[in-house]
Amino acid sequence: MKEVVREFISKEQIAEKVAEMGAAIDRDYEGQDLHLICVLKGSVVIMADLARAIKKCNVFMHFMDVSSYGSSTESSGNIKILMDIDEPIKDKNVIIVEDIIDSGRTLSVLKDMLQARGPKSLKIATLLNKPDRRVSEVDVEYQGFSIPDEFVVGYGLDYAQKYRNLDYIGKISFEE
């Protein structure tokens, strides 16, 4: 089978939406220190662009690698931290940056885990939101696009570790 990727959201649409998200974050945190936590691997691209879109805050970047899939293709919600952030977030303004939220299981557990560390504020920013897949409710304060339940790649999102480098979001299909 051949993998075919068709553009779904253009790089121009993404850039415009990331700028809007950055402006909203600036309005909420102007003049304050802001700590972005990137959930690896897919969120690296959106985090880099979002950090540059935030103009009125001092931005600090942190990285976490978490797994909740095990050998399954669906999240169990049981998080295993493969790499934790390297400094405390107590009394800090924190935004978890995600590439996509579908079931919400992992993010719900991760948010509770980080909230227990005592941040001043804790919010979520995501480029893509799939509300039709939601199993665990999570509040998303900064959202790019709400999309239907389709498999997408590009701009950090992968299929078998491929396509993360695309500068657009594409729908993937498999053809003979």
N, C-alpha and C positions, 0 to 999 in steps of 0.2 A: 504494500500500500504506500502511496505517495502522500506526504503531508503538504497541504496547501494552506497558505496564510493569506487572508484577504483583509485589507485595511478596514477597521471598524471605527477607530477614533484617530484622527490625524495628529501629527506632531504639532501643528498649529493650534488645534483645539486643546491639546494637552498643555501647551505653553500658556495659553490664555487662562485655563482653569487653575493651573499652579500659581499664576500671578494673582488671581482672585483669592485663592486660599492664603497666600502670603500676606495680601493686604488685610484680610480678615484677622489673621493672627497679629499683625502689626496693630490693628485697632484695639485688640484685646490686651496686648502686652507691651505697648509702646514704652520704650525706655527701660524695660526690665530685662534681666537675664532669663534666657529661655533654653531649656535642655530638651533636645530632640533625641528620642530613642528609636533607632532603626531596628526593625525586626528583620534579620538577615534571612535569605539572601535577596529576595525580590525587591525589598524596599529601598535598596541602596540608591537606585536611580531617582526615585521620587524624593528621597530625603535630600540628595545633593541639590536638586533643582529647587525644592521647597526652601532649603536653607538660604539659597541665593535670592529667593523671592521675598524673604523676610528682611526688610530694610531698617526697621526702627527698634531692633532688639539686639542684644549681644547673644549670639547663638552658639551653643555648645552641642557637640555631637557625641552620641553614645551608641554602642552597638550591642545587640543581644542576638544570640542564636538559640532558638527554641524548637523543640520537636514535639508533636503530639500525634503523629501519624503512625509511628512504629512501622509495621509491615503492611498496614492497610492503606487504602486510597482515601479514607475519610478520617477526619480528626476525631480522636477519642476524647479530647478535652483534658487528658492527663498530660500535663506539660513536663517535659524533661529539659532543663536548661543546659545547653551544650556550651554556651559562653554567656556570662553575665556581664552587666555593665561594671566598669572598674572604679566607680566612686559613688558615694552615698547621694541620694536625691532628697533627703530630709529637708523640708522647708524650701524646696526649689519648685519653680514652674516647669512642668514636664508635659511634653506631648509625645505620645507613642505614634510613630509614623509607619503606616502600613501601605502596601501596594494594593491589596484587595481584601475585602472582608466578605466571606460567604456564610458559613455556618455560625460564626461568631464564638464558637466554643473555646478555641485557643485564646483569642483576644480577651474574652470575658475572664478567664482564669488569670491570664497575664496581668490584666488591669487590677484585679483584686490583689495579686501578689505585690505589684508595685505600689498600690495604695497603702498597703501595710507598712511600707517603708517611710511613710510620713511626708510626702511631697506637699508643698503649699497648694498646688493645683495639679490635676492630672486629667488631660484631655486626649482625644484620639483624632488623628488626621489620616484620611485614606484617599487614594486616588480613585479607586473603584469600590463600589458597594453593590452587593448582590442580595437585596432584601428578600427575594423569593427563596433563598437557601437558608435563611436565618433559623437557627435552632435555639441559640442563646442570645438574649437581647443585650446589645451594647449601644451606648450612646455615642454617636459619632458627631463631634462638634464641627469638624472641617472635612467636607466631602467634595471630591471632584465630580465623578459621574456615577449615577445609579444605572446599572446595566441588568439586562435579563440574564437568566441562568444559562449562559453559554460559556464554553471554554475559550479563554482568550490568552494571548501571548504578546510579548513585546514590552518595551519600557520597563524591564526588570522581571516580568512574568515569563515563566518558562514552560516548555513541554520537554521532559527528559533532559533538562539542563540546557536546552537550545532556545534560541529566539530572544533571550534577555536583552540583547544588544539592539533590537529594532527600536527606532525612534518614534514608533506609533504603536497603538494597540490593534492587534489583528485577531480575527476569529480563525481558528484552525479547523480544518476538516481533513478527512482521510479519503482519498480517491484511488480507484484501481489504476 
